[in-house]
Amino acid sequence: MGARSYGADSENGDRIDDPSEDALFMMISDLNDCDNTFVVVQLDEDDPVWFTSVAVLDERGYEVVRRDTTRNEHEVPTSTSINDIARDLTIWMAARSISAR
């Protein structure tokens, strides 16, 4: 099986297919605490086996959720660094793409 397609969707309706680290950085940078509070990245299928999301926290940081049902993983770290979040998510998603092949 080849790599499966995934996309990033923000609360305000923005969508990026197969987002790069830079695209994730931009989407997270655009988050605010009013009308664009989260970004979700998941496989483009009806019942995705993994997803990750980034949500704005009141304390000017971000909550990152990483869930993979095939590996029984569910992590919820927080961070204030958009650079670190975008890099970590890119690495995390790449590991899922490699294992799906």
C-alpha positions as CSV (number, residue, x, y, z in Angstrom):
1,M,0.0,0.0,0.0
2,G,1.3,3.5,-0.8
3,A,1.3,6.5,1.5
4,R,-2.2,7.5,2.5
5,S,-3.4,11.1,2.0
6,Y,-4.2,13.3,4.9
7,G,-5.2,16.9,5.4
8,A,-5.1,19.8,7.9
9,D,-8.3,21.6,8.6
10,S,-8.7,24.7,10.8
11,E,-11.8,25.9,12.6
12,N,-12.1,28.8,10.2
13,G,-12.4,26.5,7.2
14,D,-8.8,26.6,5.9
15,R,-7.6,23.3,4.4
16,I,-4.2,22.1,3.3
17,D,-3.7,18.6,1.8
18,D,-0.6,16.7,2.9
19,P,0.7,19.8,4.9
20,S,4.4,20.4,5.1
21,E,6.1,21.5,8.3
22,D,6.0,25.1,7.0
23,A,2.3,24.8,6.2
24,L,1.6,23.5,9.7
25,F,3.6,26.4,11.2
26,M,1.5,28.9,9.2
27,M,-1.8,27.3,10.2
28,I,-0.8,27.2,13.9
29,S,0.4,30.8,13.7
30,D,-3.0,31.8,12.4
31,L,-4.8,30.4,15.5
32,N,-6.5,32.8,17.9
33,D,-8.8,32.5,20.9
34,C,-11.9,33.8,19.2
35,D,-12.9,32.1,15.9
36,N,-10.0,30.0,14.9
37,T,-9.0,28.0,18.0
38,F,-7.8,24.7,16.5
39,V,-6.3,22.7,13.7
40,V,-6.9,19.0,13.1
41,V,-4.7,16.8,10.9
42,Q,-6.0,13.4,10.0
43,L,-6.2,10.8,7.2
44,D,-8.7,11.4,4.5
45,E,-11.0,8.5,5.2
46,D,-14.2,7.9,7.0
47,D,-12.8,6.4,10.2
48,P,-9.1,7.5,10.4
49,V,-6.8,5.4,12.6
50,W,-4.8,8.5,13.7
51,F,-5.3,12.2,14.1
52,T,-3.5,15.1,15.7
53,S,-4.9,18.5,16.8
54,V,-3.5,21.7,18.1
55,A,-5.7,24.0,20.1
56,V,-5.1,27.4,21.7
57,L,-4.9,27.5,25.5
58,D,-5.9,30.4,27.6
59,E,-2.3,30.7,28.9
60,R,-1.0,31.7,25.5
61,G,0.2,28.2,24.7
62,Y,-1.1,25.3,22.7
63,E,-2.4,21.8,23.6
64,V,-1.4,19.2,21.1
65,V,-3.3,15.9,20.9
66,R,-1.7,12.9,19.2
67,R,-3.9,9.8,18.9
68,D,-3.1,6.6,17.0
69,T,-5.5,3.7,17.6
70,T,-3.3,1.2,15.8
71,R,-0.5,1.8,18.3
72,N,-2.7,2.5,21.3
73,E,-1.2,6.0,21.6
74,H,-2.9,9.0,23.1
75,E,-0.7,11.9,24.2
76,V,-1.7,15.4,25.2
77,P,1.4,17.6,25.7
78,T,1.4,21.4,25.8
79,S,3.9,23.8,24.2
80,T,4.4,27.5,23.6
81,S,6.7,27.0,20.6
82,I,5.0,26.8,17.2
83,N,8.3,25.8,15.6
84,D,8.6,22.8,18.0
85,I,5.0,21.8,17.5
86,A,5.2,21.9,13.6
87,R,8.5,19.9,13.6
88,D,7.2,17.3,16.1
89,L,3.9,16.8,14.3
90,T,5.7,16.4,10.9
91,I,8.0,13.7,12.4
92,W,5.0,12.0,14.1
93,M,2.9,12.0,10.9
94,A,5.8,10.7,8.8
95,A,6.2,7.7,11.1
96,R,2.5,6.9,10.4
97,S,3.0,7.2,6.6
98,I,6.0,4.9,6.7
99,S,4.3,2.2,8.8
100,A,1.3,2.3,6.4
101,R,3.4,1.2,3.4
